[in-house]
Each structure stands twice: as structure tokens, then as C-alpha cells.
Amino acid sequence: MTDSQPTLGLIGSAAGGLEALREELVEPFLAAGWQVAITLTPTAATWLRDSGEIDTLEQITGFRVRSEARGPAENSPHPRVSCYAIVPASANTVAKLALGIADNQALTTVGEAIGTHGMPIVMFPRVNAAHARHPAWNRHVESLRLAGVDLVYGDDVWPLHEPRSAPSRDLPWAAIRQRIKAATL
């Protein structure tokens, strides 16, 4: 693994689809010659730790999966990132990032990336129709777009559903992978 390889900074939050990150994003990008460095929100880390997936992700990527801040004397365990992808992004993650709230390692990482000129950021909001009807939702989406975040969002890629009406629906993985690749060209 070298800094000359493209590196995907993959951020995952606790939302449906998280359990498929390895098969749908990590393995395809590794196979294409990328490095993948993963940071999770605290709840997402709990979910994947409980399933044993974190150990597998660390083994195949060669990097520690982060969910906690490193100590002041510690070096970053991840290489320099070429593109960040926040997949899946829960409604909570979207709202906090739009408001500049960085109360965990994953949000701190992305918040810094949003403020880095020229850093490509792709986000898939894994939300339902009720989340999108919240009066603040459109402002959150617009704020992130104005900051340069490429949202994989809209009826053309992910028609919204009512709460608990489509729990096992697959995420639009092909569209997400395509947008990540396009962001680094």
C-alpha cells in the first residue's frame, strides 16, 4: 500500500446498507487498485463489531477501522485520502454535517474534508420520505451541495419510501461506485 495509489476514505453511519459495505464498495475498490480507509460513527462501529465485520475489513484493507479519535501523540493510521464517500449517511449524519457539528471521529473527518478545497466528497443519504419532509431537510441538502458535496440523491437513484416500508431494499451501489470514480477523474 502506497500513497501513490488512490485512497477512498469510506465513512459509514448506522443506516441500512452498512452491512454490505465490504461486498459493494470495499472489495470492488480494492480490486481496482485503490486503498480503502474506513471510519465509522460510534453506532455503526458497534453494529459491525457485533457482526465480526470490523476484523474482516481491517484484514482486507490493511488499515485499522476507526471510530474513535487518536491520541495527540499518535500518527494517523490512514493514508492521505483521494476521495471521501459517506455511505450510508443517516439523516442524523446529514443534518450534523450540514450544520458543522463534529461530535464523533467520522463527523470530524468529513467536516474537515468539507473544508478542504478540492477534496472530492460523495454522499449517499440513506433516508426515508419522513426524514425528507422534515422542514430542515432541504436546507441541509442545499448546504452540503453548496459546500461541494456530491449527493447521490433523488428519485432517479433512490425513490424515497415511507418509514419501515422497504427495510431490505438494496442501496444504489452501482450509482454510488460510479460517482466515486467520477469524482477522482
Long-range contacts (C-beta under 8 A, 24 or more apart in sequence): 1-35, 1-62, 1-79, 3-79, 3-80, 5-33, 5-34, 5-35, 6-33, 6-34, 6-35, 6-82, 6-83, 6-184, 7-34, 7-35, 7-36, 7-37, 7-78, 7-79, 7-80, 7-81, 7-82, 7-83, 8-34, 8-35, 8-36, 8-37, 8-81, 8-82, 8-83, 8-84, 8-85, 8-180, 9-37, 9-39, 9-78, 9-81, 9-82, 9-83, 9-84, 9-85, 9-109, 9-113, 10-36, 10-37, 10-38, 10-39, 10-84, 10-85, 10-87, 11-38, 11-39, 11-40, 11-41, 11-84, 11-85, 11-86, 11-87, 11-89, 11-106, 11-109, 11-110, 12-38, 12-39, 12-40, 12-41, 12-44, 12-48, 12-86, 12-87, 12-88, 12-106, 13-40, 13-41, 13-43, 13-44, 13-86, 13-88, 13-89, 13-90, 13-92, 13-93, 13-106, 14-41, 14-43, 14-44, 14-46, 14-47, 14-90, 15-88, 15-89, 15-90, 15-93, 15-126, 15-127, 16-88, 16-126, 16-167, 16-168, 16-169, 16-171, 17-87, 17-88, 17-126, 17-170, 17-171, 18-44, 18-47, 18-48, 18-88, 19-47, 19-48, 19-51, 19-53, 20-170, 20-171, 20-173, 21-57, 21-87, 22-53, 22-56, 22-57, 22-60, 24-171, 24-173, 24-176, 24-177, 25-85, 25-87, 25-173, 25-176, 25-177, 25-180, 26-57, 26-60, 26-61, 27-60, 28-177, 29-177, 29-180, 30-60, 30-61, 34-82, 35-61, 35-62, 35-63, 35-79, 36-61, 36-63, 37-61, 37-63, 37-66, 37-77, 37-78, 37-79, 37-81, 38-63, 38-65, 38-66, 39-65, 39-66, 39-67, 39-78, 39-105, 39-106, 39-109, 40-65, 40-66, 40-67, 40-106, 41-67, 41-90, 41-93, 41-104, 41-106, 41-107, 42-67, 42-68, 42-104, 44-106, 66-105, 66-106, 66-109, 67-104, 67-105, 67-106, 68-105, 69-105, 69-108, 81-113, 81-119, 82-120, 82-184, 83-119, 83-120, 83-121, 83-122, 83-180, 83-183, 83-184, 84-109, 84-110, 84-113, 84-119, 84-120, 84-121, 84-122, 85-121, 85-122, 85-123, 85-124, 85-176, 85-180, 86-110, 86-121, 86-122, 86-123, 86-124, 87-122, 87-123, 87-124, 87-126, 87-171, 87-176, 88-124, 88-125, 88-126, 88-171, 89-123, 89-124, 89-125, 89-126, 90-125, 90-126, 90-127, 91-125, 91-127, 91-131, 91-134, 91-137, 94-123, 94-125, 94-127, 94-140, 94-141, 94-144, 95-136, 95-140, 97-123, 97-144, 97-149, 98-139, 98-140, 98-141, 98-143, 98-144, 99-140, 99-143, 114-144, 114-147, 114-148, 114-149, 120-150, 120-183, 120-184, 121-148, 121-149, 121-150, 121-183, 122-149, 122-150, 122-152, 122-176, 122-179, 122-180, 122-183, 123-149, 123-150, 123-151, 123-152, 123-153, 124-151, 124-152, 124-153, 124-158, 124-171, 124-172, 124-176, 125-151, 125-153, 126-171, 127-160, 128-160, 128-161, 128-162, 128-163, 128-165, 129-160, 129-161, 129-162, 129-163, 130-162, 130-163, 132-160, 150-179, 150-183, 152-176, 152-179
